[in-house]
Structures are given as C-alpha cells and as structure tokens.
Amino acid sequence: MGKVFYLSIAGLVAGVVLSESVSGAEWAYATLAVTVAFALVSLGVVEKRLRPVSFLAAGVFLVFSAGFCRAVLILQRLHNPVMDAALHRTVELEGVVDALPDIRENHQRLYVAAGKIFLEDGTREIKINTRVLVVTDRYKEINFAERVRVIGVIDRPKTFSSKPGFEFNYPGFLSKEGVGYESAFPDIVVLGESGQMPIRKLLYGFKKKLTNVSALIIPSPSSALLSGLLFGEKQPLGKNNLEMFRLAGLVHIIVLSGYNISIISRAVFRFLFFMPLPSALVISAIVVASFIVMTGASATAVRAGIMAMIAMMAKFSNREFDANRALLSAAALMIFFNPAILFHDSSFHLSFVATFAVINFSPIVSGWLGRMKIPDGALREITAVTVATQTFVLPLLFYFSGEVSPVALAANLFALPVVPIAMFLGSLTVVIGLVSAIVAAPLAFFSYATLSWIIFVAHIFSKFPMVSIGSRPPIFLIVFFYLAVILAVIFRIEVKRSRQKRDALKVLAAS
C-alpha cells in the first residue's frame, strides 16, 4: 500500500512538472499517458502474473495524466486571446473584487475577476473569464465582492531583479493567484454590490470586526502583531516593523502558521466532547475550513487545515495517524488544485519543508538535547523544533532571498515560547472585547506585555548584520538535496514498518 501511495504522489508531481516544460502538443502527451495506462491494464488482464505490476503502472500513468491535464488547464486560463489583443491599450473591464483588498503603505492591490471587456470606445462588449491585478490608490474605498468597472491600460506582469544576482519571477508569483494581467492606477468606478460569495463576505466582515477590536483596546504596534499572529495580517505592522522582523529571522511568526490551525481544531474538537464522534468531526472540519477562508486561505493555512482534517478522519476510523503521509497528501491536494504553487509559491515550499523537519528531525534533536541533560518539557520541545526547522529551511532561504540572519536561532528561542501565550491572551482579549472593551482592559494589559516582548526581541536581534551570498544557488542542487533527504526518510520509515509487520507475523505464527 505504501508503494502505491508514494508512486501516485510522484506521478502527480511529475505530470505537473512536465506541463511546465513542454511547449505545444500538450494534449497529445496527456492522451498518450492515458492510452499507455489502459494498454497496461489490458496487459494485466491477459497476463495474470503481470497484473500487480501493470495495474500499479497504469494507476501511476493515470495520476500523471491527471496532474498534467490539470496544470495545462490552469495555465491556459492565464492566457486570454481577447485580453492579449488588447495589451498596452486603454480598455474597459467589468468584474468583481474576489479577494480582500491588499492595502500597502502607498497603494492597494485588488484582484478583479473580470467577466466583460468593452472594446472600440465601449461600444463592443465581449464576455471573458480572467483575473486581473489592479493597483490603485491606497485610500480609494473599494470592498470585497463589489462590482467594479476598470478603465486603464492592460499589461502582462514582468520579471524584475530584486537585487543583483536575484531575479524575481513576478509573472510566476501572480500565476499562483490565477492572475495573468495587471493594470496600474486605472480609473475605477464602483458599480455596487455583486451579491456573490456571501459566506466569504460574512467571514471577512467578522475578521475585520475582530481586528478593529484588537486595534481599539491594544496599543499599536502590538495590536498589529496580534493581527499577524491570529489572522495572518502582515500589512498593519508597516514596512519598518516588517523589515525588523525579517532581519531578526522572525518574520514567519507574523503570518498565519499551522500552529494556529492545530490549536483551533483541537480546541473545537474537545469543546464538542458531548456530541457523537461523527458529528463532532464534521463540525470541527467546518470550523477549521471557515477559519482558513476567513484568514485568506494561505498555503500554510490550507496545508495545516488539510493535515488537521486528515488527522481527525484517522481518529474517526481508528487508524494510526501517519504524519508524513498526511503532509504528502496535503501537498498533493494543494498542487492538484493549484499547480502553480509547485514552482512559484515560496511560502508553500518553506511551509512543507519546515513541517517535514518538525515531523522527522525535531525528535532526533530532542534526543540530542536529552543527552545534554536538558529536561523534557516545553523548553526542550521548542528548542528541538526551532533547531530542526531553522536548519532544514536554510538552503531554501538562501535560494529565495540570498541572505539569512545569523542570530535567527537565538531570536526564535527567545520569542517562540511567548507566542502561544500571546495568542491565547490575545484571543481572549479580542473575544471579550467584542462584548465590552472595559471588561477586556485588564486582560489587554497582559496581552500587550507578551506582544511587546516579541517586538523587543525582534528589535534587539535585527541589529545584527545579515549573512548574504552573491548569486542564487542552482535550483537543481536545492531540489536534489531535499529530494534525497525526503526519499531517505521515506525509505527508513517503510523499512521499519515492513520489519514490524514481519516480526508481528512471526509472533502470530509462533503462537
């Protein structure tokens, strides 16, 4: 069963990888894969001794074809012939703002699902289905799910250099958001409410209410940090504070992490202890999914949510929870639904690698710390997780940014123990603050104290100079390193599992 699982994952990823490298005749490749799959199945039916191998190969080919076709379909959505013909010209688009406005210091970014384009001075209307990034004035009042008309020049995103030796693939970065076109500072007319996505609008409104309560009763920048810890909101911190956290190696704590999701899923599940297990699992899954949507459905949150749901399903079926298979399943599902993240989403890569390190290497580090006479407990666990993740993500950090903080490990050891406390106190403060800001005031003081400590740690450790490299390391070296480690861990786990089964059969036979 393990062989089927891992080969299926490999087939899916291989299909997505091939879709990125071919140019033309895409469907021929997919058709060929499906044809070979069915041929192998037929061979397996005829030759009995070859059935197991042929069925396995057929399954892998079918999964490969599914991944390939899905990636090609997503890629085709980024190219619209009508939009391509209108490039570098002033056009009118009509569509719906289908994501929360991303407000920066001097502008805001809107994702518009365009459904119509007006050509020839607005006299000719053509229906389209594409997503456009619109950059506009920071203070223009535009809300989620509003229908807008955009009048401006349409262009393709372009690659640019973030610094010498490091080119940023901006078109690829936007492709993971389903965006193939952009318009900078066009005229925007709000046409009114679209009436679409009512559940998401309700959840976003609730999140906005919570962040407003936080800003009301907790002083800034601590309230902004709390918004980052609880809801993944980075922008309220401002450019200078974000840079401070980045220099200290702590920027990962101000985006929504899997920790938040796991806490919520466990808390909800325990709160529903009085309900039948199936009902409790369904409600927990709905709450987790709602929270993920409310916070913007980042790669980290989605992966953690899928893992939490897989763990809950394992509990329901009374099967042993395999964290590595859950992680690979979560990654495979995310890649299937959005193939672009495999190539262009650094948060997905870092999240996957960090989680893999927590599962497989933090227990090893914890053992080393035990031999150093460090007692078992929260401090040892946090130290083990921090050392494992910081070490394992290092090659990726060098690849993406070309620099790392030499004191990141120390900064994390000082800040991370306080993060769960800050989240717990902050959550209580905000929830009570919804009812009464006065009642929440004493609790807000303790929340402010823990959040201020994290900011203080970031401030101190941001003073140390970064370690930089002159050019980006070759991607094949990075891929080879991580692939070798992952395959080695999988091999070790499967060998151990086979040995345990063999020993169990021997015991059973002896009895």
N, C-alpha and C positions, 0 to 999 in steps of 0.2 A: 504493500500500500504506500509506503514511503517513497519508493521509486516512482510510482505513478504521479504522486503529488509533486515531487521536485522536477520531474521531466515536464509536467504540464506547465509549471511556472516558467521553466526555461523556454519552452515552446512559445508561450505568450510573449515573453520579453524579446525573444529572437524575431518574432513577427513584427513587433513594434520597431525594433532596431532596423530591420531590413526596409521598412516603409520610409525611413528617414534617408536611406542611402540610394534608393532607386529613382530613376527619372524617366517615367513613361512605362507603358505596358503594365501598370500596377495590377490591374485586374487579372492579367494573364498569369502573374505569379500566384495570386490567390487561387485562381481556378486550378492551376497545376497542383498546388498543395492539396486541395480538396480531392482532385482526381486520384492523386497518389494514395491519399488516405483510404478512399473507397476501394482502390485496387488492392491495397494491403489487407483490408477487411475480407475481400473476396478470396484472396490467397489463404487467409487464415481459416476461412470456412472450408476450403477444399483440402488444405494440408493440415490435419489435426495437430501434428507435432509442432507446427509453426504458429498455431493460434495465439498463444500468450504473447509472443514477441510481435506478431503482426498487429494484433489489437492494440498493444501499447504504442507501437509506432504510428498506427492510424490515429489514435487519440491525440498524440503529440502533434501530428500534422494538422489535425482539425483545429486544435488550440492555436497553433502557429498561424493558421489561416484566419482565425477569428481576430487575433491581435493585429495582424497585418491589415485586414479589411477595415477594422475599427479605426486604426491610425490613419489610413488613407481617407476615410470619410471625414474625420475631424480636420485633416489637412486641407481637404477640398473646401470646407466651409470658410477657410481664411481667404479664399480667392473667389471674388465675385466678378464676373465679366462686365457687368454694368458699372460697378464701382471702379474697376480697372480702367475703363474707358473714360471715367470722369476724373482721374487723378490729376492733381495740380490745377484743377479748375474750381471755381466757386459753384457750389451746388446747394440744394436744399434737401435735408434729410428729415424724416419724421420717425420718431421711435419712442421707446420707453426707457427711463433710467432704471436698469435692472440690478443695481448694486448700490450699497451705501456710498454717497459721495466721499471721496478720499481727500480730506482737507489738509493742505500743506501750509507752510508759512506764508507763501506769496501767491498761491494758486490753489485750485481744487481740480480733481480729476473725476470725470463722470464716465461711467460705462453705459453706453446707449445701445439698446437692441433695436437697430434700425429696421423698419418694416416697409418704408416707402422712400423713393428718391424722386425729386422733381427736376426735370431737365428742360432745356430750351425756355429759360426765363420763367419756370414754374408752370408752363402750360402742358407739359407731358409728365404723367405720373407712371412710375414703374414700381411694381412690388419687388422687394428684395428681402433677404433674411441674412443679415450680417451684424457683427458687433463692432462698434466704433468707440475709440477712446477720445473723449473730448476734454481738452484742457481749457479752463476758463477762470475768470476772476474769483478770488477766494471768498469774497463777500456776497456773491450772487446767490440769492435764495432759491435753491433747487433741491427737491426732496426725492427720496426713493419712490419708485412706482409712478412718478409723474410723466405725463406725455409731453414731449418737447419737440420743437422744430429747430433744427440746427442749420444755420446759413453761413457757410465758410468754405475754405479750401480743404480738400481731402488729399491726404498723402499716405504713403507707406512708412511705417516705422523704419528707422535706420540704425545700423550698428554704430557705436561710438567707443572711443577709448576713455576708460575711467581714469587711467594713469598710464605712463609709458610701460609698454610690455603687457598690458592687460586690456583686452578688447571686450566690451560688454555687448553681448548679443541681445540687443533690445527687441528686435522682431521676435526672437525665440521666447524672450521673457513675456511678451504680450500674448504670444500664441497659446500659452498655458491658460490664459484668461479667455481664449476664444476670440481674440482681437487681431484683425489683420489690417486695420486702417486707423488713422488718427486725424484730428483736426485741432489746430492750436488757436485759441482765443477767437472762436467764431461768434456771430450773433446768435443768441439763444432766446427763443420765445417759449414760455411755459404755457401749454395748451390746457392744462388741468389734470385731474386725477385720471389714471388709466383704468382703475378698478381691478388691476391684475395683481397677482401674488399677495393676497390679503393676509395669509398666515405669516409670511416673511415680514410683511409690513408691521403686523401686530408685535412680532418678536423684536424687531428692530426698535419699535417705539418703546417697548418695555426696557430694552437695554439702555436707550437714551435717558429714560427716566431714572434708572439706577445710576448712570454716570453723572447725571445732574445732581442727584442727592449726594453722591460722593464729593463732588466739587463744592457743594454748599456747606458741608459740615467738616471736611478735612482740608486744611490749607494746601495750596499748591507749593511745590511740585509733587508732594506726597499723594494727593488725590489723583494726579495724572499717572503716577506709578501704580496705584491701586487699579486704575482702569486697564493698565497694561497687564497686570497680574491676573485679573479676573476675566477680562474681556478681549485681551489681545490688542488693545488700542495703544499704538505707539505715538501717534502724532501729537496728542495733548502734551507730551513731555517737552516738545520743542527740539529744534536742531541741536542746540548746545548740550542739552542733557542726554540726548540720544548718542551724540558723539562721545560724551563722557563714559557712558555705559559700554560703548563699543571698545574704547581704549582700555577699559578695565577688564575686558573679556566677560562682561556680564549682560550683554545685550540680549542673550537668549532668555533671560528671566522676564523680560518685559513684553514678550509675545506669548500667546496662549500655548501652554505646553500640555503634554499628555498627563501631567500630574493633576491639572485641574479636572480633566475628564474622568480620570480614575477615581478621584475623590467624590465627584458628583455621582458617578454610577454606583459606587459602594454605599454612599450615604442614602441615596434614594432606595436602593435595594434593601438596606437594613431598616429604613423607616417603614417599609411595606411588609414587615415580618409577619403581620397578622393575616395577610392575604394568601390565597393559594399560590404555589410557586409559579405556575404558568402566567397568571395574571400579574404578579409582581415583576416577572421578567419582561412582559410586554410593556407595562407602564414605565419601567426603568429604561427600556430601549427608546420609548417615545420621548422621555425627558432628555436623555442623552442626545438624541437626534435634534431636538428642539434647541438645546443649548449650542450645539455645533452650528446650526443655521444662524442663531442669534448672534454668534460671535464672528460670523463671516465665512465659516467653512474653510479655514486654512488647511494646508496639507497636514500640519502637525495635529490639528484637532480632529480631522477626518480619520487619519491613521489611528489615533488613540481611541476614537469612538468606535471604529470597526473592531479594534482589538478588545475593547471592553464588551462589546456585544457578542463577539465570539466566545469570550470567557464566560459570559452569562449563559450562552447556549450550551456550552460544555457543562456548566453546572446543572442545567436543566436535564441534560441527557446522562448525567452521572459519569461522564468520561473525563479522563485526565486532561488537564489543560496544558497543551504544548505551546509555550510562548513563542518559540522560533517559528513554528508553522503558522501561528496566528499572525505574527509580524509579516511573514511572506504572503499570507492570504490577504492581509490588509493592503500591502504594497501592490499585489497583483490586481486587486479590485480597483484601486485608485488609478493604476496605469491603464487598465482596460477602459475605464470611463473617461480618462483624460490622458491620452498617450504622451502629450507634450511634456508632462511633468518628469518623464524619464530623462529628458535631455535638458530641460530649461528651468527646473524648479530647485534652486539651491536649498530651500527650506525643507523640501521633501527628502533630498539626499542627506542633509545633516540630521534630520529627524530619524530617518531609517537607521543610519549608522550609529547614532547615539543610543537608540533603543536596543540595537543589536549588541552594543557594548555593555549596556546595563544588564541584559539577559545573560550574556555568556562570559563577560570578563570581570564584572564587579564582584561575583563570588570568589574568583581567583584572587583579586586584590584584597578582598576581605580576609581571606585565609592568610595572606602575607602580613596583613596588619595584626591578625591574631597572634602570629609568631613573634611580632614585635611587642607583644604584651599589651596591646590596645584593647580594652574590654569591649565585649559585644554590646551593641546598643545603637542609638540614633546617630551618635557622632561617628562611629566606625562605619555605619551604613552609608552616611552622606559622604564621608571621605572616600570610601570604595567606589561609589557611583561617580563621584566627581573625577577621581583619578582615571577611571576606566573611560568615561566619555570624553574628557579633555584630551587624553592621549590618542584615542581612536579617531577623533574628528580632525586631528591636526593636519593630515595630508589634504583633506578637503578644504580646510580654512586657507591653507597656503594656495591651493588652486583657485579658489573663488576670489580671495581678496589680496593675496600676496603678502599678508602680514598677520602676525598674531601677537597677543600680549604675553610677555614672558612671565607675568605675575598673575595670569588668569586663574591658575590652580589655587593660589593663595587667596585671591579675591573671592572665588567661589566658596572656599572653605569658611570664610568669614560671613558671607552673605546668605548662602543657601539654607543654613539651619534656621534662619529667621523667616524665610519665605513662607513656609506653611503656616507659621503663627500669624504673619501679616495677612495672609489670605483669609484665614479663619476669622480673625478680629475684624478685618475689613468687610467681609461678607456679613457678619452680624451687624456691624455698624450701619451698612447700607440698607439692610432689610428692616432694621428697627427705625432707621431714618425715614423710610417710606411712610411710617405711621406718625413719628414725632421726632423732629430734629433735636428737641430739648432732651428727650429721654436718651437719645443716642449719643449726646455730647460726652458723657464720661467715657464711654467705650471708644469714641472717636479719638480721645487723647492717647489711649494705648495703641490704637491703630497708627496714629501719627508718629508715635515713638518708634515703632518697629519699622515703618516705612522710611523714616528719617535715617535710621541706622543703615539700611540698604543703600540709600543715596550717599551717606557719609563714606561707606566702604568704596562705592564706585568713584567718588571724588578723590579719595586718597590714592587708590591704585591706578587711576587714569593718568597720574603724573609720571609714571614710568614710560620710557620710550618703547615703541613697538619694535619687534623683530621683523624685518622685511626681506623679501627676495626680489631680484631684479626683473625676472620674467616668469611667466606662468609655466609650471612643470607640465610635461607631455601628458595628455589625458590618458593615453594607453597605460602609462605606468600607474596612475591612480586606480584605474579600473582593474588592472592586473593584481595590484596589492589587495584591494578589498575583495575581489572575486576569489583569490587564493585563500584568504582568511575565512571567508564565508563557507567555501567548499570544504576546507579543513575541519571547521566546526561541525558542519552537517555530517561529514564522514565519521567523525568521532562519535557523534550522537547516535547515528544509525548503527555503528559497530557495537556500541554499548547496549543499544536496545535489542539487537539480534542476540548478543551474548546472554542478556537477561531472559529472553524467550527460550533460548536453548537450555539454560540452567533450569528454568521452570518446567520444561518438558522432561528433563532428566529426573527431577524430583517427582513429577507426576508418574513417570514410568516406574521409578523405584518403589513407589507406594502401591 
